[in-house]
Amino acid sequence: MVLSGEAIGSGTVLFELRDGVGTVTLNRPERRNAISWSLVEDLLAAFARARAERGLRVLVVTGAGRDFCVGADLAKVGSDDARDQETRTLRGRSVADDLERLTRASAVVETLVAFPMPTIAAVNGACAGAGLSLALAADFRIAARDAAFNTAFVSAGVSGDLGSAWLLTRAVGDARARALLLDPGKITAERAAEWGLVTETTSDLRARVRELAAKLAAQAPKAMLYAKRNLAEAALATLPDYLQGEMPRMVDCARSGDARRAAQAFLEKRRPVFTGE
């Protein structure tokens, strides 16, 4: 993807808002956008910035250079964070330190899963380990046809982090999640689409993501917000409990100005223009 946007924090992440579409770009192309602790902090800051933008309708997450994200940066090269100066293993100064670091890193996927507006992971090149978890946290995963995927955790002697099993199971089902985690290996974009790991593949990633983002950004913001809440609650609640949340959201939407605009546009055989009111 093309490098653009304002540097966030230490500069390992860029943010840009244009026509209602916010783009968060992982900006460590020299390390294949591997996740460092500086990147964790910058991602959290970028997501907070995006959520605070009143005009934001859609959030895109992508990687600078030729890759999306190859996972944790085990080499820990070039970081100014003391925690990145540890050994090449995942072990830190203590078990408590390890748990504190992983809790902070896990907040990245929690934040993206719970993001109130639609999210798109634009996957270019390699997407592995924690990088795959990051992509799976998005609502849509659009992959370039030459993208490649790998859980990679077991191959590195670790069990998985950043919600990998939780996210994989919901994306591809139990059987394929087990195959992907327990028998890791390179998965092509075509196979990833067949298995549901990605939403679709494309020969022109930038153009397809721009097209999808513009379409989503043109929808009624309240309807999108509530639809995402419905989806979140559907995965966890019983049907009676779910319905108690769904009904007031539907009534609120149906009484909104945007619903009236949609009805009028239908009668006039034109596309509605939503304002968020």
LINJO-V143193 format. One record per residue. N is the residue number from 1. SS is DSSP state (A for helix, B for strand, O for the rest). BURIAL is + if it has 9 or more other ideal C-beta (glycine too) atoms within 8 Angstrom, else -. Layout:
# LINJO-V143193
n | ss | burial
N | SS | BURIAL
N | SS | BURIAL
This chain:
# LINJO-V143193
n | ss | burial
1 | O | +
2 | O | -
3 | O | +
4 | O | -
5 | O | +
6 | B | -
7 | B | -
8 | B | +
9 | O | +
10 | O | -
11 | O | +
12 | O | +
13 | B | +
14 | B | +
15 | B | +
16 | B | +
17 | B | +
18 | B | -
19 | O | -
20 | O | +
21 | B | +
22 | B | +
23 | B | +
24 | B | +
25 | B | +
26 | B | +
27 | O | +
28 | O | +
29 | A | +
30 | A | -
31 | A | +
32 | O | +
33 | O | +
34 | O | +
35 | B | +
36 | O | +
37 | A | +
38 | A | +
39 | A | +
40 | A | +
41 | A | +
42 | A | +
43 | A | +
44 | A | +
45 | A | +
46 | A | +
47 | A | +
48 | A | -
49 | A | +
50 | A | +
51 | A | +
52 | A | -
53 | O | +
54 | O | -
55 | O | -
56 | O | +
57 | O | +
58 | B | +
59 | B | +
60 | B | +
61 | B | +
62 | B | +
63 | B | +
64 | O | +
65 | O | +
66 | O | -
67 | O | +
68 | O | +
69 | B | +
70 | O | +
71 | O | +
72 | B | +
73 | O | +
74 | O | +
75 | O | -
76 | O | +
77 | O | -
78 | O | -
79 | O | +
80 | O | -
81 | O | +
82 | A | -
83 | A | +
84 | A | +
85 | A | -
86 | O | +
87 | O | -
88 | O | -
89 | O | -
90 | O | -
91 | O | -
92 | O | +
93 | O | -
94 | O | -
95 | A | -
96 | A | -
97 | A | +
98 | A | +
99 | A | -
100 | A | -
101 | A | +
102 | A | +
103 | A | -
104 | A | +
105 | A | +
106 | A | +
107 | A | +
108 | A | +
109 | A | +
110 | A | +
111 | A | +
112 | A | +
113 | A | +
114 | O | -
115 | O | +
116 | O | -
117 | O | +
118 | B | +
119 | B | +
120 | B | +
121 | B | +
122 | B | +
123 | B | +
124 | O | +
125 | O | +
126 | B | +
127 | B | +
128 | B | +
129 | O | +
130 | A | +
131 | A | +
132 | A | +
133 | A | +
134 | A | +
135 | A | +
136 | A | +
137 | O | +
138 | O | +
139 | O | -
140 | B | +
141 | B | +
142 | B | +
143 | B | +
144 | B | +
145 | O | +
146 | O | -
147 | O | +
148 | B | +
149 | B | +
150 | B | +
151 | O | +
152 | O | +
153 | O | +
154 | A | +
155 | A | -
156 | A | -
157 | O | -
158 | O | -
159 | O | -
160 | O | +
161 | O | +
162 | O | +
163 | O | +
164 | A | +
165 | A | +
166 | A | -
167 | A | +
168 | A | +
169 | A | +
170 | A | -
171 | A | +
172 | A | +
173 | O | -
174 | A | -
175 | A | -
176 | A | +
177 | A | +
178 | A | -
179 | A | -
180 | A | +
181 | A | +
182 | A | -
183 | O | -
184 | O | +
185 | O | -
186 | O | -
187 | B | +
188 | B | -
189 | A | +
190 | A | -
191 | A | +
192 | A | +
193 | A | +
194 | A | -
195 | A | +
196 | O | +
197 | O | +
198 | O | +
199 | O | -
200 | B | -
201 | B | +
202 | B | +
203 | O | -
204 | O | -
205 | A | +
206 | A | +
207 | A | -
208 | A | +
209 | A | +
210 | A | +
211 | A | -
212 | A | +
213 | A | +
214 | A | +
215 | A | -
216 | A | +
217 | A | +
218 | O | -
219 | O | +
220 | O | +
221 | A | +
222 | A | +
223 | A | +
224 | A | +
225 | A | +
226 | A | +
227 | A | -
228 | A | +
229 | A | +
230 | A | +
231 | A | -
232 | A | +
233 | A | +
234 | A | -
235 | O | -
236 | O | -
237 | O | -
238 | O | -
239 | A | -
240 | A | -
241 | A | +
242 | A | +
243 | A | -
244 | A | -
245 | A | +
246 | A | +
247 | A | -
248 | A | -
249 | A | +
250 | A | +
251 | A | -
252 | A | +
253 | A | +
254 | A | -
255 | O | -
256 | O | +
257 | A | -
258 | A | +
259 | A | +
260 | A | -
261 | A | +
262 | A | +
263 | A | -
264 | A | +
265 | A | +
266 | A | -
267 | A | -
268 | O | -
269 | O | -
270 | O | -
271 | O | -
272 | O | +
273 | O | -
274 | O | +
275 | O | -
276 | O | -
277 | O | -
